[in-house]
Amino acid sequence: MKEKILILLTGGTMDGVINPGDGKKLTGESAAKQYLDSLDLHITYEFKQVCTKDSRELTDDDRKDFLEAISKDKTDKVLVTHGTYTMAETGQFLKKHINKIKNKTVILTGSMIPLQEGYPGDAPFNLGFAIATLFGEKPGVYLAMNGHVFDPDKVYKNIEKEIFELLN
């Protein structure tokens, strides 16, 4: 039997579509769903769209919706696609409420370039790495970006370098 994961879609660059005319990000059907459906994975997955927002627009009410979706689902492995600007903040929020999602492994991931844009973007790698991380980490809340697993309390997005780094 294949293991099942829940994938919460929240918006952000990974699922974004860039309008070449003005460079604005738009959202449409999930690129993550289309991408994963094109692969022959040894897992099953269910997608739930929680919101479609740039992460800079997320509120604690949105984060409560994420927490509720995670806590109500029977799956113990949850991947959250999330915009990179406030990913650590959402991870911290979920960690603060870990008693509601105990015994679950929650991984947040995102990208700097939309999945739909393809190579040489970071989205396909980050998505695959995050899924693999779900099966290697003990229950808790983590960020998986660019080949590294981070504790949400110990990381920040370096906007100039466009990478996540450990806090000093």
Residue, then its C-alpha position, 0 to 999 in steps of 0.5 A: m500500500k502506498e503511503k499518503i500525504l496531504i498537500l495544503l496549497t496556500g499560494g506563493t511563488m511555487d504555484g504562481v504564474i508570472n504575466p510576462g507583460d507586467g511581471k505580476k504574479l497571478t494564480g490559477e490551477s495548482a502547478a504543484k498538482q499538475y507536476l506531481d500528477s505527471l510523475d509515477l510516485h510511490i506515494t498517494y496524495e490529496f490536495k487541499q486549497v486553503c487559500t491563494k495568497d502572496s505570503r506577505e498577505l497572510t494573516d493569523d486567521d489564515r494560519k489558523d485555517f492551516l492549523e485546522a486543516i492539518s489537525k482535522d485531517k487523518t494523514d500524519k504527513v503534511l506538506v504545505t506549499h507556501g510563499t517564501y516571505t513569511m514561511a518561517e512565521t507560519g512555521q513558528f505559528l504551527k510550532k506554537h500550536i504543536n499540541k493540536i497537530k502532535n504526531k504529525t510531520v509538517i513540512l513547509t516549502g516554496s520557491m523563488i521561481p514558479l514551478q510552471e516556469g520549469y528549469p532552471g527554477d528551484a521549485p521542482f527540486n524543493l517540492g521533491f526534497a520536501i516530500a522526501t523530508l516528510f518520510g525522514e523527519k520525526p513529527g514536528v514542523y520544519l521548513a525544507m528549502n534548497g536541500h536543507v531542513f530548517d527549524p522555523d525558529k532558527v531561520y530567516k529568508n535572506i532577501e538579497k541572496e534569495i536563500f534561507e539562512l540560519l539565524n545567528 
